[in-house]
């Protein structure tokens, strides 16, 4: 009897056919139930799960590997079967650099060119073209989180000729030519005063929660800008609101918030120089993103079948 793989991630027909062929070669059979809640009895028959697993479900003894189609893994490392190491957890980190970096640059240009204000003028039938604009050219950029997303963003920003791009990571090791320098996170506060644009693309760990708070925002120069596409927990939102309303920051853009979906009465809804998008920068709609997700799962499926290390395996202790 063939070993079973459950796939719930909605995929194009040609991708499912490709994965079925790859699975067949390795002695697996795929059960494809896109977007559906999986019956627990069916789950007990599977060895591998590829999709959004319900974290409230217990992990049956037979389930050995859960592969998430997302980069984020919030909550999953605390599930008993994963926490104990009985079930491997992997993510699709590395598939989202292109789509999210394009979203970041869109937000940066919208803020620097003050597009929300000009759109509001149009709605009010106001003709005004004297607002002071900013430019990526010559700006001092700090990228907090130098993984796939941060580095894809740095690569694209480089073409705009900023004065410099500084990376901040856990280790401070420079792995890409797109950064002028990379410093460890312990040096963050010394870099912030020289930052015109702060871009955040961090996973959620104990070390990243509220990494940007009142003190850090105060260290930024007057009129700085901020973009966060990582996790909402990385920013103290009350402090961010105060920094925006006082115009300490000239603008900010968030694709992630501490509580999602954002409620209608949330104070952030009424901050005029704050752009909010509903956690959609990494939507799995671009062909390139879907191609990468499937490609990475197929590569790790082969590794799993051959008893080799899963490349995208999550280190449960580190949280990424």
URKA-V509200 format. One record per backbone hydrogen bond with DSSP energy under -1.0 kcal/mol. CO is the residue of the C=O (numbers start at 1). NH is the residue of the N-H. If there is no record, write none. Layout:
co/nh
CO/NH
CO/NH
//
This chain:
co/nh
3/29
4/47
4/48
5/31
6/50
7/33
8/35
12/16
13/17
14/18
15/19
16/20
17/21
18/22
19/23
20/24
21/25
23/28
24/27
27/3
29/5
31/7
33/36
39/43
40/44
42/45
43/46
47/64
47/65
48/6
49/67
50/8
50/9
54/57
60/63
64/88
65/49
66/90
67/51
70/92
73/76
75/78
76/79
79/83
80/84
81/87
88/66
89/314
90/68
92/95
96/100
97/101
98/102
99/103
100/104
101/105
102/106
103/107
104/108
105/109
106/110
107/111
108/112
109/113
110/115
111/114
112/134
114/118
115/119
116/120
117/121
118/122
119/123
120/124
121/126
122/125
136/139
139/163
139/164
140/196
140/197
141/166
142/199
143/145
143/168
144/201
147/151
148/152
149/153
150/154
151/155
152/156
153/157
154/158
157/160
158/161
161/138
164/141
165/180
166/143
167/183
168/145
169/185
176/179
181/167
183/169
184/187
185/188
188/191
188/192
191/194
192/195
196/225
197/142
198/227
199/144
200/229
205/209
208/211
212/236
213/217
214/218
215/219
221/224
224/250
225/198
226/253
227/200
228/255
231/234
232/235
233/210
234/212
235/237
236/240
237/241
238/242
239/243
240/244
241/245
242/246
243/248
243/249
244/247
248/223
251/226
252/275
253/228
254/277
263/266
266/269
267/270
268/271
271/274
273/252
275/254
277/279
280/283
283/285
286/290
287/291
288/292
289/293
290/294
291/295
292/296
293/297
294/298
295/299
296/300
297/301
298/302
299/303
300/304
301/305
302/306
303/308
304/307
310/313
312/91
315/319
//
